[in-house]
């Protein structure tokens, strides 16, 4: 039977882990199943694998956060940079890519991924984050094991760090909105006007000339996060605008026109839109997701239509 020390010293690896070795290296290590390891040492190995996983996630996350803080501080358009950063992270986690080949995530990241690696990242996000399945750490080697690509980040580590980074950007954005002064979008609004009239429990509305309340703004933000994708921004934002303008929803002011909305998106949401007007392609997938999101906000947004006498 093999022991924890055999694994820690790199003499063995688990049967289903990836290795990179030459044929002549075959006798330098041993692939083993859990059943071949001392029962008392199995949990010890699992705990060490989880510790290594968390350390690697933390190291990668700290690196990204330090780079973000430096770029955000030096940017002349920090809100735009933050929006772009969130969009690129969301793209890696959720956008569709070809099954084979490579993909370049352009912009600030400008990184080339194999599509297989991207698929592994997205599988982790779907299975372990969205669906909540527990993670099996069997893929983690001992740091002393010589026959694996030490310079390659495990896709599971990358995905977990990416998810935590995305959440940290959302938290940063909310904190900035909570401390920043009210931003005027189209017209000047007296500081003692609409915001002071809001209920203390209502979320902050940073754009009162666009949205009717903080609840409406939060609704818009969730729609944006889930429905807007690179390459289809005009169609996605058009769909959102069309739904928000319907008369039985207290979301966006009736005075907000296409040009005003587009200008707001470009200046404050980092949207790549250059069309003078919106367009409304129908999408069953958009409508389904929209209704799901609306159901979570409807208590504060919907005025039920009055019945005619």
C-alpha positions as CSV (number, residue, x, y, z in Angstrom):
1,X,0.0,0.0,0.0
2,X,1.2,3.5,-0.8
3,X,1.2,6.4,1.7
4,X,0.7,10.1,1.9
5,X,4.4,10.7,1.8
6,X,4.7,8.7,-1.4
7,X,2.2,11.1,-3.0
8,X,3.7,14.3,-1.4
9,X,7.2,13.3,-2.5
10,X,6.0,12.8,-6.1
11,X,6.6,9.1,-6.3
12,X,3.0,8.4,-7.2
13,X,0.1,10.1,-8.9
14,X,-3.6,9.3,-9.0
15,X,-4.7,7.2,-11.8
16,X,-6.9,9.8,-13.6
17,X,-4.5,12.8,-13.4
18,X,-2.8,14.3,-16.5
19,X,0.9,13.6,-16.8
20,X,3.5,14.7,-19.4
21,X,6.4,12.3,-19.7
22,X,8.6,10.4,-22.2
23,X,8.4,6.6,-22.6
24,X,11.7,6.2,-20.8
25,X,10.3,7.9,-17.7
26,X,7.6,5.3,-17.2
27,X,9.5,3.6,-14.3
28,X,10.1,6.9,-12.5
29,X,6.6,7.2,-11.1
30,X,3.5,5.0,-10.5
31,X,-0.1,5.7,-11.3
32,X,-2.3,4.4,-8.4
33,X,-6.0,4.2,-7.5
34,X,-7.3,5.4,-4.2
35,X,-7.8,1.8,-3.1
36,X,-4.0,1.3,-3.3
37,X,-3.3,4.0,-0.8
38,X,-3.4,3.5,3.0
39,X,-7.0,4.2,4.1
40,X,-5.7,6.6,6.9
41,X,-3.8,8.6,4.3
42,X,-6.5,9.1,1.7
43,X,-8.2,12.0,3.5
44,X,-4.8,13.6,4.3
45,X,-4.1,13.7,0.5
46,X,-7.5,15.1,-0.3
47,X,-7.1,17.8,2.3
48,X,-3.6,18.7,0.9
49,X,-5.1,18.8,-2.7
50,X,-7.8,21.2,-1.6
51,X,-5.2,23.4,0.2
52,X,-3.1,23.5,-3.0
53,X,-6.2,24.4,-5.1
54,X,-7.1,27.3,-2.8
55,X,-3.6,28.6,-2.7
56,X,-3.4,28.6,-6.5
57,X,-6.8,30.3,-6.8
58,X,-5.8,33.0,-4.3
59,X,-2.5,33.6,-6.1
60,X,-4.2,34.1,-9.5
61,X,-7.0,36.2,-8.0
62,X,-4.6,38.5,-6.2
63,X,-2.6,39.0,-9.5
64,X,-5.7,40.0,-11.4
65,X,-7.0,42.3,-8.7
66,X,-3.6,44.1,-8.4
67,X,-3.6,44.6,-12.2
68,X,-7.2,45.8,-12.1
69,X,-6.5,48.3,-9.3
70,X,-3.5,49.7,-11.1
71,X,-5.3,50.1,-14.4
72,X,-8.5,51.5,-12.8
73,X,-6.4,54.1,-10.9
74,X,-4.5,55.2,-14.0
75,X,-7.5,55.1,-16.5
76,X,-9.0,58.3,-17.7
77,X,-12.3,56.5,-18.2
78,X,-12.4,54.2,-15.1
79,X,-16.1,53.4,-15.4
80,X,-15.7,52.4,-19.0
81,X,-12.7,50.3,-18.1
82,X,-14.6,48.5,-15.3
83,X,-17.5,47.8,-17.6
84,X,-15.1,46.4,-20.3
85,X,-13.3,44.2,-17.7
86,X,-16.6,42.7,-16.5
87,X,-17.7,42.1,-20.1
88,X,-14.5,40.2,-21.0
89,X,-14.6,38.0,-17.9
90,X,-18.3,37.2,-18.5
91,X,-17.4,36.4,-22.1
92,X,-14.8,33.8,-21.0
93,X,-17.2,32.2,-18.6
94,X,-20.4,32.1,-20.8
95,X,-19.9,32.9,-24.5
96,X,-20.0,30.1,-27.1
97,X,-16.8,29.2,-28.8
98,X,-15.9,26.6,-31.5
99,X,-15.2,23.1,-30.3
100,X,-11.7,23.1,-31.8
101,X,-8.9,25.6,-32.5
102,X,-7.9,28.6,-30.5
103,X,-9.7,31.8,-29.4
104,X,-8.1,35.2,-28.7
105,X,-9.8,37.3,-26.0
106,X,-8.9,40.7,-27.3
107,X,-9.0,44.0,-25.5
108,X,-7.3,44.4,-22.1
109,X,-6.9,40.7,-21.6
110,X,-5.6,39.9,-25.1
111,X,-5.0,36.2,-24.2
112,X,-5.0,33.2,-26.5
113,X,-6.8,30.1,-25.2
114,X,-7.2,26.7,-26.8
115,X,-10.9,26.1,-27.2
116,X,-10.6,22.9,-25.3
117,X,-9.3,24.8,-22.3
118,X,-12.1,27.4,-22.6
119,X,-14.6,24.5,-22.6
120,X,-13.1,23.1,-19.4
121,X,-13.4,26.5,-17.8
122,X,-17.0,26.9,-18.9
123,X,-17.8,23.3,-17.8
124,X,-16.5,24.2,-14.3
125,X,-18.6,27.4,-14.2
126,X,-21.7,25.5,-15.3
127,X,-21.3,22.4,-13.1
128,X,-19.5,23.6,-10.0
129,X,-20.7,27.2,-9.8
130,X,-24.1,27.4,-11.4
131,X,-25.3,23.9,-10.6
132,X,-23.4,23.7,-7.3
133,X,-21.8,20.3,-7.8
134,X,-19.0,19.6,-5.3
135,X,-15.5,19.7,-6.7
136,X,-13.3,16.6,-6.8
137,X,-9.7,17.6,-6.3
138,X,-8.2,14.4,-7.7
139,X,-6.6,16.3,-10.6
140,X,-4.2,18.1,-8.3
141,X,-0.6,16.7,-8.3
142,X,1.9,17.0,-5.4
143,X,4.1,20.1,-6.1
144,X,7.0,17.6,-6.0
145,X,5.6,15.4,-8.8
146,X,7.9,16.1,-11.8
147,X,5.8,14.9,-14.8
148,X,3.1,17.6,-15.2
149,X,3.1,21.1,-16.7
150,X,3.8,23.2,-13.7
151,X,3.6,26.4,-15.8
152,X,0.1,25.6,-16.9
153,X,-2.8,26.7,-14.6
154,X,-5.3,24.0,-14.0
155,X,-8.5,24.9,-15.8
156,X,-10.5,24.4,-12.6
157,X,-8.2,26.8,-10.7
158,X,-8.5,29.4,-13.5
159,X,-12.3,29.1,-13.6
160,X,-12.7,29.4,-9.8
161,X,-10.4,32.4,-9.7
162,X,-12.3,33.9,-12.7
163,X,-15.6,33.5,-10.9
164,X,-14.3,35.1,-7.7
165,X,-12.7,37.9,-9.7
166,X,-16.0,38.6,-11.4
167,X,-17.7,38.8,-8.1
168,X,-15.0,41.1,-6.7
169,X,-15.6,43.5,-9.7
170,X,-19.3,43.5,-8.9
171,X,-18.6,44.3,-5.3
172,X,-16.1,47.0,-6.3
173,X,-18.7,48.5,-8.6
174,X,-21.4,48.6,-5.9
175,X,-19.0,50.2,-3.4
176,X,-18.0,52.9,-6.0
177,X,-21.7,53.6,-6.7
178,X,-22.3,53.9,-2.9
179,X,-19.5,56.5,-2.4
180,X,-19.5,58.4,-5.6
181,X,-21.6,61.5,-6.0
182,X,-24.7,61.4,-8.2
183,X,-23.8,61.4,-11.9
184,X,-25.9,63.6,-14.2
185,X,-26.6,61.9,-17.5
186,X,-28.8,64.3,-19.6
187,X,-30.1,67.0,-17.4
188,X,-29.1,68.7,-14.1
189,X,-31.1,67.4,-11.1
190,X,-31.1,69.2,-7.8
191,X,-29.3,67.1,-5.2
192,X,-32.2,67.6,-2.8
193,X,-34.7,66.4,-5.4
194,X,-35.7,62.9,-6.3
195,X,-33.0,60.9,-4.4
196,X,-33.9,62.4,-1.1
197,X,-37.5,61.3,-1.6
198,X,-36.6,57.7,-1.9
199,X,-37.4,55.3,0.9
200,X,-34.3,54.5,3.1
201,X,-34.5,50.9,2.1
202,X,-34.5,51.6,-1.6
203,X,-31.2,50.9,-3.5
204,X,-29.3,53.9,-4.8
205,X,-30.3,55.2,-8.2
206,X,-27.2,56.8,-9.7
207,X,-29.0,57.8,-12.9
208,X,-32.4,59.3,-11.8
209,X,-32.9,61.0,-15.2
210,X,-33.0,57.6,-16.8
211,X,-34.5,55.2,-14.2
212,X,-37.5,55.8,-12.1
213,X,-36.0,54.2,-8.9
214,X,-33.0,52.3,-7.5
215,X,-35.1,49.1,-7.9
216,X,-35.4,49.9,-11.6
217,X,-31.7,50.5,-12.0
218,X,-30.8,47.2,-10.3
219,X,-33.3,45.5,-12.6
220,X,-31.5,47.0,-15.6
221,X,-28.1,45.9,-14.3
222,X,-29.2,42.3,-13.9
223,X,-30.7,42.3,-17.4
224,X,-27.5,43.7,-18.8
225,X,-25.4,41.0,-17.0
226,X,-27.4,38.1,-18.2
227,X,-28.7,39.3,-21.7
228,X,-26.0,41.5,-23.2
229,X,-23.3,39.7,-25.2
230,X,-20.3,40.9,-27.3
231,X,-21.3,41.1,-31.0
232,X,-25.0,41.5,-30.3
233,X,-25.0,44.5,-28.0
234,X,-27.3,46.6,-30.2
235,X,-29.9,43.9,-30.4
236,X,-29.6,43.0,-26.7
237,X,-29.8,46.6,-25.4
238,X,-32.7,47.2,-27.8
239,X,-34.6,44.3,-26.4
240,X,-34.0,45.6,-22.9
241,X,-35.1,49.1,-23.8
242,X,-38.3,47.9,-25.5
243,X,-39.3,45.8,-22.4
244,X,-38.4,48.5,-19.9
245,X,-40.5,51.1,-21.8
246,X,-43.8,49.2,-21.6
247,X,-46.4,51.2,-19.7
248,X,-47.1,48.8,-16.9
249,X,-43.5,48.8,-15.6
250,X,-42.1,51.6,-13.5
251,X,-38.6,51.2,-14.8
252,X,-37.4,53.9,-17.3
253,X,-38.8,57.4,-17.7
254,X,-41.1,57.9,-20.7
255,X,-39.0,60.9,-21.7
256,X,-36.0,58.7,-22.4
257,X,-35.7,58.4,-26.2
258,X,-33.4,56.2,-28.3
259,X,-30.6,58.8,-28.6
260,X,-30.7,59.5,-24.8
261,X,-30.6,55.8,-24.0
262,X,-27.8,55.1,-26.5
263,X,-25.8,58.0,-25.1
264,X,-26.2,56.7,-21.6
265,X,-25.1,53.2,-22.6
266,X,-22.0,54.6,-24.3
267,X,-20.9,57.0,-21.6
268,X,-21.7,54.9,-18.5
269,X,-22.1,51.3,-19.4
270,X,-19.2,50.9,-21.9
271,X,-21.4,49.8,-24.8
272,X,-20.0,49.6,-28.3
273,X,-23.1,51.1,-30.0
274,X,-22.8,53.5,-32.9
275,X,-26.3,53.2,-34.4
276,X,-28.6,56.3,-34.1
277,X,-31.6,54.2,-33.3
278,X,-32.4,50.8,-31.7
279,X,-33.8,47.7,-33.4
280,X,-36.0,45.0,-31.9
281,X,-35.2,41.4,-33.1
282,X,-37.4,39.0,-31.2
283,X,-35.7,36.1,-29.4
284,X,-37.4,33.3,-27.5
285,X,-34.3,32.9,-25.4
286,X,-34.2,36.5,-24.5
287,X,-37.9,36.6,-23.5
288,X,-37.6,33.5,-21.4
289,X,-34.7,34.8,-19.4
290,X,-36.2,38.3,-19.2
291,X,-39.4,36.9,-17.6
292,X,-37.3,34.9,-15.1
293,X,-35.4,38.1,-14.1
294,X,-38.6,40.2,-14.0
295,X,-40.2,37.8,-11.6
296,X,-37.5,38.5,-9.1
297,X,-38.1,42.3,-9.3
298,X,-41.8,42.5,-10.1
299,X,-42.9,43.5,-6.6
300,X,-41.2,46.9,-7.0
301,X,-41.7,47.5,-10.8
302,X,-45.0,46.4,-12.1
303,X,-48.2,48.5,-12.0
304,X,-51.0,46.0,-12.7
305,X,-53.2,47.3,-15.6
306,X,-56.5,48.7,-14.4
307,X,-59.6,47.0,-15.6
308,X,-62.0,49.0,-17.7
309,X,-65.4,49.7,-16.0
